[in-house]
């Protein structure tokens, strides 16, 4: 089994509950449980908003499928379960669904068509009633999935995103400081690779959180305002990880440049990382004093570039081209950090009490607040 552990998360539990609910309701009304059970099991998506969108799409798409099935029943008459006929109806349904952009609803529509055409032979009820009941059974399962997703363990992607983003930056800070102090990149290549993977996970979580807020909480202005702050935070993470990747890629070139230039390069990137930590602590409302002007870091970057390239006649063009991507990555990081800080301070001045993901409950748990602040104070001594 490869040593893999059994994982049962909230989504797994909710899927099971949605199926149970669909089956219970079906049994109460003496209806077939197949369509509701399968629909409930395959519709529960990562976010409530996505599930709601799926519900609306399924309602329209299955209505198209139901109409085509009813039309086929009227045409086929006594032999609706003919495999050739079923295949033709399904092909027509898929073509129409794709034309209307309902591609992801195809499995449920196809299932409904097959169940209807295979079960109508010999029945006495009106055909339209059979088709309507099957359509409602599909929608019952999807509605159960939507209800369970919204009411039981509703997703809080803002909280999860902030936890992941905070852990990613803490790892980045440790790796950056280690590289700067040791002057070596090689021991930390695996850590940089893991950070790249974690960055993709934070981007997915941020996209889900933004979708949830914009899709279902339009009137919650503080959450919408905080989305902009988190967007800057994510951009800073992307630039910081990109800088770490440039160090990894240019490892050989770094070993060939002058020792003092390499030391300045490492010091400079550590300074940027420390500044980002201060900005994140400001967002976490740990730092109340006004931080240094962002222009200081911009000027420091300009001075570093001038000293590194313009004031060094002995630096070969090849060496310049080798380390230039690192310098460019750091400059982009600084620009994103500057935009983040400006946006954050503007929001804190006007909306400090409402600037939160979910009332700061997770931020209180995510950070060991006093240890982090103590670490910052000690690093500045």
N, C-alpha and C positions, 0 to 999 in steps of 0.2 A: 504493500500500500504506500510505500515511499515515506512513511512517517507523517503523513498528512493528518491533521486533527479535524474532527467533525466540527463544522461551523454552522450555528443556527443563529442568524441575525434577525433584526426586526422585520425586514422585508420577507424573510422566509416564514416567520410566524404570521404576518399579516396575510400572506398568500393563502396559508392554510385556513385562517379564520374566514377569509372571503369565500373560499370554496365551501366551508362548513355552512356559512350563512346562506349561500345560494342553494345548497342541497336541502337545508331545513325548510326554506321557503317553498321550494319545489314540492317537497313531500307534503307540506301543509295543504297544498292545492291539488295534490295527486297529479302532478305534472312530471314529465320525463326530466331526470336530473342531468342528462348528458350535456346538453347545450349550456345550461347555466354553470355547471361545474367547470367545463373546459374554458368558457369565457372568463370566469372569475380567476382561474389559475394563470391565464396568459395575458391579462390586461393590467395587472397591478404594476405600475411603472415607478421609477425612483422618486418622482415628486407628485404632489397632489395636482398641480397645474397640468403636468403632462398627462396624468390619468384623466383629468377633466377634458382635455383636448381630444384624447383618444375616445372618450365616451361620445363626444359630439360627432367625431368622424365615423365611429361605428354606427351611430344612429342613422346617418345619411347613407353610408355604404351598404348596410344591411337592408335598408329600405329599397335601394336599387336592386340588390340581390333578391329580395322578396318579390318585387314586381316582375323580374325576369323569370323567377320560378313559377309564379302564378301564370304568366304568359305561356311558359313551356307546358304547364299542366293542361291548359285549355287546348293547346295545339296537339300534344301527344295523346291526350285522351286516355285510352285504356292501358297504355303501356309506358307509364312515366319512368319506370325503373330501368329502362333500356340503357346499358352502359354507354353506347354511342351517343344517345340523346343527352345523358348527364354530362358527358365530356364536352359536347357542343355548348350546352348552357354555361358550363363553367368557363370555357374559353371566352364566350361572349361577356360574361360577368367580369372576368379579369381584365379584358380589354377596356371595358367601360370604366372600371375602377381606376386603372392606370391613367386613363385619359383625364379623369377628374382629380388626380393626385391622391387617391386613397389606397396607395400601394400597401401600406402596413395593415390594412383591414382585410386583406385578401384571405388569410387563413380562416377567420370567423365566417366570412361570407360563403366561402367554398364549403365549409363544414355544414352551414345551415342549408345550403342547396342540396347537398347529398342526403342529409337527414330527412328533408322534406320529400324529395323524390323517391327515396327508398321506403317511406312509411305511409304513403297515401293510398297505396293499392288496397282496394276493398273497404275503404272507410266510407261512412255514411254522412259525415259532416260536410258542410259546404267547403270547397277548396280554399276560398278566401279566409275562412275561419282557421283552417289548419295552418296556412302560411302566416297569418297574423300571430297565432299562438307561438309558433317557432321563432318568429322575429322577436316577440316579447321575451321569450326565454333567453335568447342571446343577450338582450339588453338588461335582463335581470342580473345575469352574471357580472356584466360590466359595471352595473350600478352598485352591486355588492362590493366589488373591488374598489370603486371610488369611495364609497362610504367608509369602508374599513381603513383605507389609506388616509382619509381626512380626519377620522375620529380616534384611531388607535395608533399610538406612537407616531404622531404626525412628524414628517421630516423637519429638522432644524439645520438646514445646510449652512446657514450663517455661522452657527456655533461650531459645527464640525470643520468648516473651512478655517475658522480662526485658530482652532487647535492645531490643525495640520500646518497652516502657514507659520504659526509661532514655533512649532517644533523644527520646521525646515530652516527658519532663520537662525534658531539657536545652534543647529548643526553647522550652518554656514559660518556663523561667527567663530565657533570652535575651530573649524578647518582653516579659516582665514588667518586666525591668530597663530595656529600651529605652523602654517606655511611661512608666515612672516617671521616668526621667532627662529625656526629651524633653517629657513632659506631653502627648503626642499619641497618639491611638489609630488614626487614619485610615491611616497608612503600614503598619500591621500587620494590617489586616483580612484580607488573603489568608492570612497566616501563621496567624491564629486559625481561619480556615475549614479549613485543612489539618490543624490540630491536632484539630479536631472529627472529621475523617475518620480520623485516626490513632487516636483514642480508640476508635472503633467497631472498628477492627482489633485493638487490644489486648484489648478485651472478648471478641471471638471467640476469640482465642488463649488467653485465660485460661479460658474455658469449656471449650475442648478439653483444656487441661492438667488442669483439675479433674476432667473426665470420665475422662481416662486414669488419674489417680491413684486416684480412688475406685472405678473399675471394675476395674482390674487390679492394683493395688498396695495392697490394703487393709492388708497386714501391715507396710508401710513407714511406721512411725509418724512419722519425721522429715519425710517428704514430705507426709503429711497435716497435720502441724503447720505446715509451711511454706505450705500452701494458705491457711490462715487469715491468715498474714502478708501473702501476696500479695493476698488479698481486700481487706484494708485498704489496701494500696498502690494497687490499682485504684480503690477508692472515693475515695482522695485525688486521684488523677489526674482522675477524673470531676468532682470538686468544683472542682479548680483550673481545668480547662478551662471549666467552667460559669461561673466567675468571669470569666475572660477574655472569654467570650461576652457576659456582662452589660456589661462595659466597651465592647464593640463596639456593642451595642444602644443603650447610653445615651450614646453619643459626643456627641451634640448637647447633652444635659443637662449633661454634664461641662464643656462650654465656657461654660455660663451661670452656673455657681456661682462663689463667691469663689475667688480665686487660692490663698489660704492653705488653704482647705478642700480644694481639688483636690490641692494638694501633699501634704497629710496623707493623703488617700485613696491617692495613688500610693505614698507611702512605706509606708503600712500594708500594701498588697498585696505590695510587694517584700519586706517583713519576713516575711510569711507564707511566701512562696516560698523565701526563704533558710532558714527554719526547716525546711521540708519537705526541702530539700537536705541539711541536717544529719541529719535522720532517715534519709534514704536512704543517706547515707554511713555511718551507724551500722549499718544493715542490711548494708552491704557490708563491715563490720568495719574501716573505715578510722579511725573515731573511737572511741577507747577511753575517753576521759574522759567523765564524767557531764555531759550537756548541761544547759542551763538548765531549770528546772521548767516544765512545759507551762502551769501556771497563770499564769505571767508573760505569755504571749501572750494567754491568755483575758482577763486583767485589762487588758492593753493594748487589746484589742478593745472591752471595755466602756467604758474611758475614751475611746476614739475615738468611740464612738457618742454618749456623753454630751456630749462637746465638740462633736461635729458637729451634733447636733440640739437637745439640751436647753439648751445654753448659748448658742445663737445665736438671738436674738429676731428678727434681720433676715432669717432664712431663710424664704422663702415656702413655703407648704404644697405648691405645685406642684413646687418644687425638691426638697423632701423626698421626695415621691412618685416623682420621676424617678430619684433616686440611691438610694432605699431598696432596690431589687432588688440593687444592687451590694453594699450592706452586708450584706444577708441572705445572699447567695452567699458572701461572705467568712466570715461567721459559721459557715455550714454547712461550709465548707472547714476552718476551725479545729477544729470538733467532730470531723470525720473524722480530722484530723491528730492530735488528742489521743488518740483511740481507737487509731490506728496506733502512736503512740509508746508508749502504755502496754502494748499487746500485745507490741510488739517488745522492750521492756526486760525484760518478764517472761520472754519466751522466751530472751533472751540470758543472763539470770542462771541459768536452769536448764538450757538446752540449747544453749549457744553452739557446742559442737563439732559438733552434728548439724543445725544450722540451715542448710539449703542447698537449692538447687533440684536440681542434679546435681553435688554436691561442689564447688560454687563455680567450676567450670572456666570457665563462660561469663562469670560476673561478672568474673573476672580479665581476660578478653578485652574485655568490653564497655566498662569504664571505663579511661581513662588515669588510673590511680589517683593518681599523685603530682601530675600537673597539676591535677586537680580539687581535691585537698586544698590545693595551693598557692593556687589561685584563691580558695578559701574563706578562707584565712588572710589573703590580701591584701585581700579585701573587708571584713574586720573591722578593718583598721588605720585 
